[in-house]
Amino acid sequence: MNKKYSKWSAILSIICAITIFTSTSYAIAPQEPEGSMVVLLKILFFTFIIAGVLSLILSYLAFKNKEEGFLKKIAPIIILLILLVFALSLIGIVVSLGDLF
């Protein structure tokens, strides 16, 4: 049976990237979110986690089943890029804290 794990892996990784940057950038939220905005941000945050984990699992299954094409490589690349952005942000925060002392 030929399943297309790689296609769903790529779709979920793109959903993961969109939801993480939407929920962490506070582009849609006011300075201090309240009420339904808090619920929306929580939904976006947990959607990011679930979509990221599922995309990596489906990518692993695509490699295991030896599916053809490049789509199976997209999920790990997108997840690594997200982690790189957060690592660079953390380094920037640490360096800027050094200027305070």
C-alpha positions as a LaTeX table, in Angstrom:
\begin{tabular}{lrrr}
\hline
Residue & $x$ (\AA) & $y$ (\AA) & $z$ (\AA) \\
\hline
Met1 & 0.00 & 0.00 & 0.00 \\
Asn2 & 1.53 & 3.30 & $-1.11$ \\
Lys3 & 0.70 & 6.02 & 1.40 \\
Lys4 & 1.74 & 9.61 & 0.97 \\
Tyr5 & 3.17 & 10.43 & 4.38 \\
Ser6 & 5.53 & 13.00 & 2.89 \\
Lys7 & 2.72 & 15.22 & 1.56 \\
Trp8 & 1.00 & 15.43 & 4.95 \\
Ser9 & 4.34 & 15.89 & 6.65 \\
Ala10 & 5.07 & 18.96 & 4.52 \\
Ile11 & 1.57 & 20.39 & 5.04 \\
Leu12 & 1.76 & 19.95 & 8.82 \\
Ser13 & 5.23 & 21.49 & 8.99 \\
Ile14 & 4.00 & 24.57 & 7.14 \\
Ile15 & 1.02 & 24.79 & 9.52 \\
Cys16 & 3.48 & 24.44 & 12.40 \\
Ala17 & 5.62 & 27.33 & 11.13 \\
Ile18 & 2.65 & 29.60 & 10.52 \\
Thr19 & 1.09 & 28.98 & 13.94 \\
Ile20 & 4.34 & 29.36 & 15.89 \\
Phe21 & 5.19 & 32.68 & 14.33 \\
Thr22 & 1.60 & 33.91 & 14.65 \\
Ser23 & 1.32 & 32.95 & 18.32 \\
Thr24 & 4.75 & 34.13 & 19.43 \\
Ser25 & 4.92 & 37.38 & 17.49 \\
Tyr26 & 1.77 & 38.75 & 19.13 \\
Ala27 & 0.91 & 40.29 & 15.76 \\
Ile28 & $-2.74$ & 39.53 & 16.42 \\
Ala29 & $-2.79$ & 40.25 & 20.15 \\
Pro30 & $-2.82$ & 43.49 & 22.13 \\
Gln31 & $-0.12$ & 44.32 & 24.67 \\
Glu32 & $-1.95$ & 42.41 & 27.43 \\
Pro33 & $-4.32$ & 39.86 & 25.90 \\
Glu34 & $-7.52$ & 39.03 & 27.77 \\
Gly35 & $-10.53$ & 36.78 & 27.37 \\
Ser36 & $-10.98$ & 35.11 & 24.00 \\
Met37 & $-7.60$ & 36.35 & 22.75 \\
Val38 & $-5.87$ & 34.25 & 25.43 \\
Val39 & $-7.84$ & 31.20 & 24.31 \\
Leu40 & $-6.91$ & 31.87 & 20.67 \\
Leu41 & $-3.21$ & 32.19 & 21.55 \\
Lys42 & $-3.34$ & 28.93 & 23.53 \\
Ile43 & $-5.00$ & 27.16 & 20.61 \\
Leu44 & $-2.32$ & 28.47 & 18.24 \\
Phe45 & 0.45 & 27.42 & 20.63 \\
Phe46 & $-0.80$ & 23.87 & 21.09 \\
Thr47 & $-1.55$ & 23.56 & 17.37 \\
Phe48 & 2.09 & 24.42 & 16.72 \\
Ile49 & 3.30 & 21.69 & 19.07 \\
Ile50 & 0.94 & 19.01 & 17.75 \\
Ala51 & 1.55 & 19.89 & 14.09 \\
Gly52 & 5.32 & 19.89 & 14.58 \\
Val53 & 5.40 & 16.51 & 16.29 \\
Leu54 & 3.02 & 14.94 & 13.77 \\
Ser55 & 4.99 & 16.31 & 10.84 \\
Leu56 & 8.21 & 14.81 & 12.18 \\
Ile57 & 6.50 & 11.45 & 12.78 \\
Leu58 & 5.06 & 11.44 & 9.26 \\
Ser59 & 8.43 & 12.42 & 7.82 \\
Tyr60 & 10.02 & 9.50 & 9.66 \\
Leu61 & 7.37 & 7.15 & 8.25 \\
Ala62 & 8.03 & 8.50 & 4.75 \\
Phe63 & 11.75 & 7.77 & 5.13 \\
Lys64 & 10.99 & 4.34 & 6.55 \\
Asn65 & 8.67 & 3.47 & 3.65 \\
Lys66 & 11.24 & 4.84 & 1.16 \\
Glu67 & 8.86 & 7.27 & $-0.48$ \\
Glu68 & 10.15 & 9.11 & $-3.52$ \\
Gly69 & 10.53 & 12.88 & $-3.74$ \\
Phe70 & 11.76 & 15.75 & $-1.65$ \\
Leu71 & 8.60 & 16.42 & 0.39 \\
Lys72 & 9.71 & 14.06 & 3.14 \\
Lys73 & 12.71 & 16.33 & 3.79 \\
Ile74 & 10.68 & 19.53 & 4.18 \\
Ala75 & 9.40 & 18.89 & 7.73 \\
Pro76 & 12.83 & 18.40 & 9.34 \\
Ile77 & 14.20 & 21.41 & 7.46 \\
Ile78 & 11.34 & 23.69 & 8.56 \\
Ile79 & 11.54 & 22.50 & 12.17 \\
Leu80 & 15.31 & 23.09 & 12.17 \\
Leu81 & 14.81 & 26.57 & 10.73 \\
Ile82 & 12.28 & 27.38 & 13.46 \\
Leu83 & 14.74 & 26.17 & 16.11 \\
Leu84 & 17.51 & 28.23 & 14.49 \\
Val85 & 15.39 & 31.39 & 14.62 \\
Phe86 & 14.62 & 30.80 & 18.30 \\
Ala87 & 18.28 & 30.05 & 19.07 \\
Leu88 & 19.37 & 33.27 & 17.36 \\
Ser89 & 16.68 & 35.18 & 19.24 \\
Leu90 & 17.88 & 33.74 & 22.52 \\
Ile91 & 21.48 & 34.64 & 21.70 \\
Gly92 & 20.34 & 38.17 & 20.86 \\
Ile93 & 18.54 & 38.46 & 24.19 \\
Val94 & 21.59 & 37.23 & 26.12 \\
Val95 & 23.90 & 39.63 & 24.26 \\
Ser96 & 21.56 & 42.56 & 24.86 \\
Leu97 & 21.38 & 41.70 & 28.57 \\
Gly98 & 25.17 & 42.07 & 28.68 \\
Asp99 & 24.78 & 45.72 & 27.68 \\
Leu100 & 22.74 & 46.38 & 30.83 \\
Phe101 & 25.60 & 45.56 & 33.18 \\
\hline
\end{tabular}
